[in-house]
């Protein structure tokens, strides 16, 4: 899709963003037709994104929202995970809009058809005020893909879900409750396949995990000058995206040409009587070329997006570490959520923390 400015969008025939406000959480329609944030509803949107990055699954988030009595976009009391997933992937929450999702194929039928690549779709950045920052939105999309690649059903139940790996089998640690119906009730974390794979990695309490992580963060702070110097060097390398951007632009120009050809083909068929076999053959050929180039464009864009996300994570890590002028005395949820990629629990009881800047610190 093509990025366009506000002025360009105004000049487009289909330039208005169509939105069913009564079934869309977070925004109201202003008198001039623009989108304005509904601050009360926006709290629920921000909570959904926060809980997701804290390790909760869409299902558990839906349960949480239902328990709190927060109404769904349709005004119902019971949330379902599909609604949560839709909110987590909707570009409108970061202030953007995707236009021309449908088009009229023939002037005879006036039937609207879903745009599946036949016509150019227009992606408008900063179309309206964002509820979620673009960086946070992109982090959620990366986390969604990461969970999908893990396979099986993701079971996020809290802060430590899918953040600790078993050093023996590589599976995730999960929460277990011992003696749940007695006064000796105790929550522990252990490998989810501990007995199936006969893993020798130890059980951990929440207090022990927090203690170890606190010590790892303080090691970062103690060596922050050296770490920051190395990370600035890394940043200078990963920031060079000029070749990828040039390649992306070449593919975009080719797509624009093919889109114009497809539009002309459709318009000609709508205006004049043609041999439909010849029309379909020409149309299918153009669409095939478009899809081939689009795949190359999307692959390049995905690599570029991943690199830009890495740049963001490195910058965020640098800025966060710079602010730490003294050792930390208490566990910080924010540092755990944003800075840590995962921790590996070893047989000897130590934990190797792998941070999002690829630094590893082992604590025992």
N, C-alpha and C positions, 0 to 999 in steps of 0.2 A: 504494500500500500504506500501511497505517496503522502509525505508530510506537506501541509499547506498552512499558510498564515491565516490569521483572522480575516484580513481584508480579502484574501483569495476565497475563503470560505463563503463570505458574504456574497460574492459574485457567482457562486455556483448555483445551478438550478435547484439542486437538492441540498442546499446549504444548512437547513435547520435540523437540529438534533431532535429526533422523535423520542419522547420519553413518557411512559405511563406513570405519572407522578404518584398516583394513588396506590401503585404496587411497587414503587421503587423507594428504598429506604435511604435517607440521608439528604435529599434535596427537595426543595419546593420550587414552584414556577413563579417567577417575579412578574410584575405588571408588564414589563417589556418583553416577556417571553423567555428571558434568560434563566439559567439555573442558579439558585442560591442555596447555601447550606442550611439545613434544618439542624441546629446545634444539638437539640435533644436527641434526635435520631442518629446524628453523627457520632455520639458517644458509643452507641452500639457497634457502629462500623469500626471505630478505632479499637474497641474491646476485642472484636473478632480477629483483627489482624494481630493484636498483641498476644492473645491466647494461642494463636496458630504458631507464632514464632517461639512461644514458650514450650512448644512440644505437644499441644493438644491437637487431636484429630478433629475434622469437621463434625463427626458424630458427637464427640464429647463436648465440643463447643455448642452444638445445638442443644444438648441436654442442659448445659450451664445456663444458656439464655432462657430456656423454658423455665428452669427453676427460679431465675431472677424475675420472671414475669414480664420480660421484654417482648413486645409484640413484633411479629414478623412483618415483612413488607406488605403482606396482604391483610395485616391487622389481626392475625390469628395468634393464639397464645402458645401453640405448639410449634416448635421449630423442627425442620428436618435437615439432614446433612447436605442435601442437594442445594438448598437455599444458601447455606453457609459457603459452599464451594463456588456458587455463582457470584457471591459478594467478593470472595477472595480473588477472583479472576476478572472482574469487570474494570476495564480501563477508565471508566468514568470517575472512579473514586480517586484517581491520581490527576484528575483535571483534563483528561483527554477524551476524544470522541472519535468513533469510527463511522464514517458516513457512506451512503450508497450501498446498503446491505441488500437492497432489492432493486430490480429494474423492470421496465415494460418491454417485452421482447417484440411484440407485434402491434402495429397500430390497429389491426382488425379486431383482435380479442381484448386488448388493453389489460391482459392478464399479467399480474406481478409475478416475477420469478426470482428466486433466491440467487443472489450474486455469488457464484462459486468460482470466480476468476474470469468470467466473461468480460466484465467491465472493471475499470480502475476503481478501487475503493480509496477513500481519502481519510487519512489518519490525521486528525487535528490536535496538535499539542496545545496545552494551556487554553483549552476552549472555555473553561470555567474554573472557579476556585476549587482547589483540591482538598479532600478530606484526609487522604493518605499521601505522604510525600512519595515522589517517583522512586527514590532510592529504596524506601521501605516496601513499596509495591513490587519492585523488581526482586527484592530479596525473598518475598513470599513466593513469587513465580519460580525462582530457583529452588526453594525448599519443596515446593509441590513436585517438581520434576525429580528431585532427589528422593523423595519418599516413594514416588511411582517406580523408580528404578530398583528400589530395595526389594520389591516383590512381596506378595502376601498382603495381608491386611495390616495396615499401620494402626497401632494401638497407642495413641498418645494420651497419657493420663495425667501429665503434669510436667513440671520443670525438668525432670531428669529423663523423661521418656525419649528413647532413640538418640541419646547423647553419650551413653556408655556402652562400649563393646566388650565382649568377652575375649580375652587374649588367647584362649584355647581354640574356640571354634569360630569366632568372628561374629556371632549373633549378638543381638542387643540385650542389655540388662533390662529387667522389668521389675515392677513393684509387687511384693508379696506380703501378705499379712499373716503373722503368726498369732495363734490363740486369740482370734478376733472376738470371741464371746466371753473373754475373761479379763480380769483387771491387769493381766500381764500382756495385753495386746501390744504387738510391736510390728512396725512396718520395716521391711528390709528390701534390699535390691539384690537380685541375683540373675545369672544368665537364664534367659527364657528357655534354653535347651540344655540346661545343666545336667539333668538326669538322663535325657535322651542321648547326649554325646559324652556323658560321664566327665564333664569338665571339672578341673581342679581349681578353678578360680574362686576366690572367697566371696561370701555374702558381704554386703556393705550397708551401713545405716546412712540415713540422710545426713546426720551430723558428721560422719567420717568423710563423706563425699565433699561436703562444704569445707571442711577443715583442709583437705588435700588441695582443693581448688584454690582456696585462699593462699596457701603456701606457694602454689604455682604462680599465681598473679603477683605475689610479692617478689618472687624471683625475677619476673619481668621488670618490675619497677626498680629493683636493685641494679639491674643491668640495662636500664632503659636507654642510656646515652649510646652505648654500642649498638643496641638493637635498632634504635631510631636511625642511626647512621647507615646501617646495612639496608634498612627498609627504604630510605630515601634513594639509595642506589637502585634497588629493585623497582621502585616507582618510576624512575627515569626510563627504565627499559620497557616496562609494560605500558607506559603512557604513549609510546610511539605506535599509533594505529593508522598512520597515513596510507600505507599500502592496502590495508583492508578497506579503508574508506573509499579509496580510488576504485578498487575492484567492485565494491558495492554500488558505486555510482555508475560504472559501466553496465552492470546488470540492470540497474534501474532505468537507464536510457533505453536499453533494448526492450525492456518490459513496456515502457511508454509507447514505443513504436508499434509493438504487437497489439497493445490495447487499442491504439488508434485504428489499426487494421481490422480488428474484430468489431469495433464500433461501426466502422464504415460498412463492413460486411452485413451486420445486422440491420443497419439503417437502409441499405440498398434492398434487402429482402423485404423490409417493412413497406418500402415505397413502391416497389415494382414487382410484377409477377415474374418469378424465376423458376427454372428447373430445380426442384427441391433436392434432388439427389446431388446435383452439382453444388448447390448451396451448402448442403450438409457436409459434403466432402471438403469444401474449402474452409468451412467453419471449423470442422473437427481438426483439420491440419493446423490452422492458426492457434486453436486452443491447446493442441499438443505442444507446439513450439513454446507457447506462453507458459505452460505448466513446467516444461523442461527448464526454461530460463528462471522461472519463479523458484524452482527447487534449488538452483545454484545461488540465487539471490538470498533465499532464506538460510541456506547453509552458511554463507558468508556473514549474513546478519547475525546468526546465532553465535558464531565465533567472536564477532565484534562485540556483541552484547555481553558475552561471557568475559571478555577482556575488560570491557568497561566496568562490569560488576567487580572484577578483581581490583581494578583501580580504585573503585569506591571503597571496597573493604580495606585495602591497604591504607588509604587516606584516613578512613574512619579509625582504624587501629592506631595509626600514628597520632591523630588528634586526641584520641582517648588516653593513650599512654603519656602524652605530653602533659595532660592535666593532672596526672597522678604525681604529686610532689612529695607524698609521704606514703609509708606502708599502710595497707588497709587492715582494719581490725575486725570488720564484719563482712560476711558473705554478701555479694552484690548480684542480684538477679540480672541486672542489665548487662554486666560484664560477662556473665555466664551465657546469656542468650545470644549476644551479638559477637563476642570475641572468640568463643570456643566453637571449634568444628565438632570434635568428639573427644572422648577419653577412652583409653584402653586399659582394662583391669587385668593386671598380670597375676600369675600364680602366687608370687611371693607377697601379694597384698598391695603392691605399689600400683599407682595409676600414671599412665603416660598421657598427658594432655596435649592434643594436637590443636593448635590455634589456627584461625583462618588466614594467618599470614605464613602458615607452614612451619612455624616454630614449634618444637616439641620439648616439653619439660616433664621429667619423671619425678614423682614425689612418693616417698615411702615412709 
